Amino acid sequence: MSETYLISYKIRSNRVHLDPPRHVTVHAAPQAVADLVGNGYIVRERLFTGNDLDVLRDAADGIEARHLETRKPGQGKGFGGLFIRNIIDQHPAIETLLLKNPALVSVARAVIGPQVQVHASVLRVAYPELENQNVEWHFHQRVVPDPEPPFFLRPVVLDNLIYLDDLSDDSGPLVVLPGSHNVNEDLPSGDFSDKPGQVVVRCPAGSVVTSHSSLWHKAFAPRSGGGKRRLLIFGYSPVWLKPIDVPVKLRQRIAADPDATEEQRELVGLTGYY
């Protein structure tokens, strides 16, 4: 059994009588969460195994097949492969296995607060037989102005990179720059260079890289004969932040469900803010 610990939150407001304390059981060790805060990422191996991993693979393959009927994978320099947004509305397994998964959502609540929503749900596939399947150095939430205004608060999304295949030299490993989520620098496009302190991440299928959205990262292309690399990106943000993937169908279903819980409504952005 994985290590857990408890955080009890109180939401400061003039509605304390309506906002009871939030008790969050965090499904990660305190040191792992501290490493996430300090380094900007953690790797949790084999978080999905057995039937759950098979179900996610089948869901990814089905979504991929439907999209390949009408589009081709990208081969542009910088971000090659197939990139599909808002997959939570495209297969029920994404909602069932990811939306309320305690290993994912509890860590988000530990580092960005108890009121979170799904921010992004993405499928990425890289193909060994195609050119330009590598990914350049980049970070997410590219919205910080320079100079930074006094009242500006940096938006934070907690991304979960769920690898459905072994992440290896053959499949094209991930590369991260620890601590770069705290860097105040521009990152030019088209940069694939090695950087001092970078870490090459290799892990077995079913592993999850949980990262701050501003962490600098890139990925190598799959080697010829190495098999394609399937990756789900599932991100959480505070409920008051505009999500990039609005789960329209899921929102409509939960909004119409009289038995939906407050947590379900909050996770899809229907409540949790004033």
N, C-alpha and C positions, 0 to 999 in steps of 0.2 A: 504494500500500500504506500502511495506517495505521501510525503510529509505535507501537513497542512497547518495553518495558523489562522487566528480570528482577528478581524478588524471590525470595530464598531464605529460607525459614522453617525454624526448628527448634522442635518442640513440646516444651516443658519438661515432663519427667515422670521417673519412675523406670523408664521403659521405653524409654530412648533407643535401645536395640538393636532394638526393635520398631517404632519410629517414625522412619523415615528422613527426612532433610530434604525439605521440600516446595518445589519450584521452580515458580514461577508466572510465566509470560510474560503481562504485562499488556498488553492490546490497547487502549491509550490512551496519550496523551502524558503525561509526568510533570506538566506544567503543568495539563492537564485534570483529573487526579486531585487536584492541589493546589487547584484551583478548586472541585471537588466538596467537599472537606473544608472549605474556607473559606466558601463561599457556600451550601453545602447542596444544590447541584444543578449539573448540566451539561446542555447540549443537544447531541446528536450527530445531525446532519442526515443523512437518507437512509441510515440504518444497514441498513434492509431495502429492497431494490429488486427490480424484475423479477419473476421467478417466485416468489421467496420471499415477496414482499409479496402477490402474488396468492393464494398458498396460505393465508397468514394471513387474508386477507380472506374467502376461501371458508370457512375454518374458523369464523371469527367469525359469518358469515351463517348457517351451518348450526346452530351452537349457539343463536344468537338465534331462529331460526325454530322450533326445538323448544320453547324456553321460552315463546315467545309463544302456543303452542297451549294453555297452561294458566295463564298469568298475563298481567297487563297492566303496561306500564311505569309506574314511579312518577311521581306529579305532586305529591308533597308538597314543601313549602317546605324548601329546604336541600340535598336530594340527589335531584333528579329523574332520570328515565330508567330504563333497564334495568340491573340490577346482578346479575351471575351469578358465583358463586364456584366455585373448584376446577375450572377449565376444562381443566386438564392431564389430568384423568381423562375428559374428554368429547370430545376429538378428538386423534388421533395427531400432527397437525402441531404442536401446542403443545409436546409433548415433543421432537419431532424438531428443530424450529427454535429453541427457546428454552432448554431445560433445560441443555444443555452449550454453548450459544453462547459462544464465547470473548470476544466483545465485551461480553457481559453478565456472565458468571460471573467472568472474570478481574478485572474492576474491583471486584466484590464481595470477592474474595479480597485485593485490594490494600488495602481500607479496613476490612474487618472480620475479616480473618484467613483462613487457607487452608482451614479446615474449615467449609464452608457447605452449606446445604440450600435447597431451594425452600420459601419461606415462604408465598407467596400467588400465586394465578393467577386472574385476574379478567377478565371482559369487562364493559365499561361502554358503553352506547349512549345517546346523547341525541338527541331527535327535535325538529325545528323546528316541527312542527305541534301539539305538545303544550305545555301550560303548565308553568311551574316546572321547567324543565330546567337551570337554573343550579345551581351547587354553592357552598355557603357556605364561608367560611374555616374550615379545619380542619387537623389534623395527625393522624398515625397513632401507634400505640403510646401510647395515653392511659392510662398505668399508673403515672406517677411520683407518689409521695406527697409531701405537704407537711405538716410538714418532711421533708426527705429523710434517711432513715436513714444512718448512717455507712458501712455496708457495702453500701448499695444501688448497683447498677450499672445504668445506663440501658440498656434493650434497644434495639438498633439493627437495623433492617431496611433494606436497600438496595432501593428500589423502582425499577423500570424502566417508565415510561409510554410505551407503544409506540403511536403514532398511525397508524391505518390510513387516515386521510383527512387532507387538508391542514388544518392547524390555523391558522385565519384568523378574521377578524372575522365572516365569514359562518357558520362552523361553531362559533364560540364558543371563543375562545382561553383558554389557561391563564394564571393569574396567580400568581406566587410572590413571597415576601418573603425576599430573600437574607439569610442569617445567622440566620434565625429558628429554625433547629434548635438554636441555643444559648440561646434565650430561656427564662427561668424565669417564665412568666406564664400565667395562665388565658386561654383564648380562648372568649368567650361564643358560644353558638349563635345562629344567625340573623343573623350579621354578614356583610354583602356589601359593606361600605364600602371606599372606596379608602384605602390606607395609605401613608404616606411611605416612599419607597424601593422600592415594589413594582415588579415587572417583568412586563410582558405578553409571554408567549411565543407566537410565531407560527413555524411551521415546516412544511415540506412533508411529505406522506404518507411513511411509512416512517421518520420521525425518532423518536428516543428521548430522553425526558427522564429522566435518572438522578438520583435524589434520596434524601437522608436521610429516613427515615420521619417525623421530627419537623419537617420543613420546613412552614411555614404555606403553604397554597395554596388557591385557589378556581378556579372556571371560569365563564365566561359561557355563557348559553344560545345555541344555534344560532338564527340569524335565520330568519325565514320565507323559504322558498325556498332556504335555504343548504345543504340536505342534512344528513343525520344525521352525528353524530360517533361513530366507532367507536374504542375505546381498549382495549388490553390492558394490564393491570397485572401485571407479573411480578417478584416480590420474592424476595430471598435473605436468610437470617439465619444466625447461627452454629448449628451442629448441636445445641447444647444448649438452644436456645430453642424453646419450644413453637410450632409453626407454626399459622397460622390456617386454612390450607387443607391438610388432610392428604390426600396423593395415595394413597388407599387401594388403588385398582386397580393403580396403577403400582408401589406398594410390594410388593403381593402378587406381581406378575409378576417383579419384580427379585429378590425374596427366593427365589423358586422357580427362578431361572435359575442353574445352576451355573457358567455362563460370565460372569456379571455381574462387572464390574470393581469394585474398591474405591471408585473415584470415583462410579460409578453408585449404589452402595449408600449412600454418604455423601450424595449429592445428594438422595436421597429420605428421609433421616433414619434409615436402618437401622444406621448405624455412625458412627464418628468421635468418640465420647465414652466416658468411663469412669466 
